[in-house]
Amino acid sequence: MVVERSEFKGNPMLVLKRNEDDKFPFSFGLTKAKMILENLEEIKKFVAENEK
């Protein structure tokens, strides 16, 4: 996993890539990062229920 910090219109962004050549990285800003942290247990539960 590659983690980079970026910026969009002056706002900080976090960019998650599977590898350095990932064509479709997952990026989000502070507001979505807070939502992820507030719902981390539900996200973990979702992964556990749907992972094969």
MARBA-3410 file (N, C-alpha, C, O; in Angstrom, 1 decimal):
52
0.9,-1.2,0.0,0.0,0.0,0.0,0.9,1.2,0.0,1.9,1.3,0.8 ~ 0.6,2.2,-0.9,1.3,3.4,-0.9,0.3,4.5,-0.4,-0.8,4.6,-0.9 ~ 0.8,5.3,0.5,0.0,6.4,1.0,0.7,7.7,0.7,1.9,7.9,1.0 ~ 0.0,8.7,0.1,0.5,10.0,-0.2,-0.4,11.1,0.3,-1.6,10.9,0.5 ~ 0.2,12.2,0.5,-0.6,13.4,0.9,-0.6,14.3,-0.4,0.4,14.4,-1.1
-1.7,14.9,-0.6,-1.9,15.7,-1.8,-2.7,17.0,-1.4,-3.0,17.2,-0.2 ~ -3.1,17.7,-2.4,-3.9,18.9,-2.1,-4.9,19.1,-3.3,-4.6,18.8,-4.4 ~ -6.1,19.5,-3.0,-7.1,19.8,-4.0,-7.8,21.1,-3.6,-8.4,21.3,-2.6 ~ -7.6,22.1,-4.5,-8.2,23.4,-4.3,-7.8,24.0,-2.9,-8.6,24.6,-2.2 ~ -6.5,23.8,-2.5,-6.0,24.3,-1.2,-6.4,23.4,0.0,-6.0,23.8,1.1
-7.1,22.3,-0.2,-7.5,21.5,0.9,-6.6,20.2,0.9,-6.3,19.7,-0.1 ~ -6.2,19.7,2.1,-5.4,18.5,2.2,-6.1,17.3,1.8,-7.3,17.2,2.1 ~ -5.5,16.4,1.1,-6.0,15.1,0.7,-5.1,14.0,1.1,-3.9,14.2,1.1 ~ -5.7,12.8,1.3,-4.9,11.6,1.5,-5.2,10.7,0.3,-6.4,10.5,0.0 ~ -4.2,10.1,-0.3,-4.3,9.3,-1.4,-3.8,7.9,-1.1,-2.6,7.7,-0.7
-4.6,6.9,-1.2,-4.3,5.5,-1.0,-4.2,4.8,-2.3,-5.1,4.8,-3.1 ~ -3.0,4.1,-2.5,-2.8,3.3,-3.8,-2.4,1.9,-3.4,-1.7,1.7,-2.4 ~ -2.9,1.0,-4.2,-2.5,-0.4,-4.0,-1.0,-0.6,-4.3,-0.4,-1.4,-3.6 ~ -0.5,0.1,-5.2,0.9,0.1,-5.6,1.2,1.4,-6.3,0.3,2.2,-6.5 ~ 2.5,1.7,-6.6,2.9,2.9,-7.2,2.2,3.2,-8.5,2.1,4.3,-8.9
1.9,2.1,-9.2,1.3,2.3,-10.6,-0.2,2.2,-10.6,-0.9,2.1,-11.7 ~ -0.9,2.3,-9.4,-2.3,2.2,-9.3,-3.0,3.3,-10.2,-2.7,4.5,-9.9 ~ -3.8,2.9,-11.1,-4.5,3.9,-12.0,-5.7,4.5,-11.4,-6.1,5.6,-11.8 ~ -6.2,3.9,-10.3,-7.5,4.4,-9.7,-7.3,4.4,-8.2,-7.9,3.6,-7.4 ~ -6.5,5.4,-7.7,-6.3,5.5,-6.3,-7.5,6.0,-5.5,-8.5,6.6,-6.1
-7.6,5.7,-4.2,-8.7,6.2,-3.4,-8.2,7.4,-2.7,-7.2,7.4,-1.9 ~ -8.9,8.5,-2.9,-8.5,9.8,-2.3,-9.6,10.4,-1.5,-10.8,10.3,-2.0 ~ -9.3,11.1,-0.4,-10.4,11.7,0.4,-9.7,12.9,1.2,-8.5,12.9,1.5 ~ -10.6,13.8,1.6,-10.2,14.9,2.4,-10.5,14.8,3.9,-10.9,13.7,4.3 ~ -10.4,15.8,4.6,-10.5,15.8,6.0,-12.0,15.4,6.4,-12.1,14.7,7.4
-13.0,16.0,5.8,-14.4,15.7,6.1,-14.7,14.2,6.0,-15.2,13.6,6.9 ~ -14.3,13.6,4.9,-14.5,12.1,4.7,-13.6,11.3,5.7,-14.0,10.2,6.1 ~ -12.4,11.8,5.9,-11.5,11.1,6.9,-12.2,11.0,8.3,-12.1,10.0,8.9 ~ -12.8,12.1,8.7,-13.5,12.1,10.0,-14.7,11.1,10.0,-14.9,10.4,10.9 ~ -15.4,11.1,8.8,-16.5,10.2,8.7,-16.1,8.7,8.8,-16.7,7.9,9.5
-14.9,8.4,8.2,-14.4,7.1,8.2,-14.0,6.7,9.7,-14.3,5.6,10.1 ~ -13.3,7.6,10.4,-12.9,7.3,11.7,-14.1,7.2,12.7,-14.1,6.3,13.5 ~ -15.2,8.0,12.5,-16.4,7.9,13.3,-17.1,6.6,13.1,-17.9,6.1,13.9 ~ -16.9,5.9,11.9,-17.6,4.7,11.5,-16.7,3.5,11.3,-17.1,2.6,10.6 ~ -15.5,3.6,11.9,-14.6,2.5,11.6,-15.1,1.1,12.0,-14.8,0.2,11.3
-15.8,1.0,13.1,-16.3,-0.3,13.5,-17.3,-0.9,12.5,-17.3,-2.1,12.3 ~ -18.2,0.0,12.0,-19.1,-0.5,11.0,-18.4,-0.9,9.7,-18.8,-1.8,9.0 ~ -17.4,-0.2,9.3,-16.6,-0.5,8.2,-15.9,-1.9,8.4,-15.9,-2.7,7.5 ~ -15.3,-2.1,9.5,-14.7,-3.4,9.8,-15.8,-4.5,9.8,-15.5,-5.6,9.3 ~ -16.9,-4.3,10.3,-18.0,-5.2,10.3,-18.4,-5.6,8.9,-18.6,-6.7,8.5
-18.6,-4.5,8.1,-18.9,-4.7,6.7,-17.9,-5.6,5.9,-18.3,-6.5,5.2 ~ -16.6,-5.3,6.1,-15.6,-6.1,5.5,-15.6,-7.5,6.0,-15.6,-8.5,5.1 ~ -15.8,-7.8,7.2,-15.8,-9.1,7.8,-17.0,-9.9,7.2,-16.9,-11.1,6.9 ~ -18.2,-9.2,7.1,-19.4,-9.9,6.6,-19.3,-10.2,5.1,-19.9,-11.2,4.6 ~ -18.5,-9.4,4.4,-18.5,-9.6,2.9,-17.3,-10.1,2.3,-17.2,-10.3,1.1
-16.2,-10.3,3.1,-15.0,-10.8,2.6,-15.1,-12.3,2.4,-15.6,-13.0,3.2 ~ -14.5,-12.7,1.3,-14.5,-14.2,1.0,-13.2,-14.8,1.1,-13.0,-16.0,0.8
END
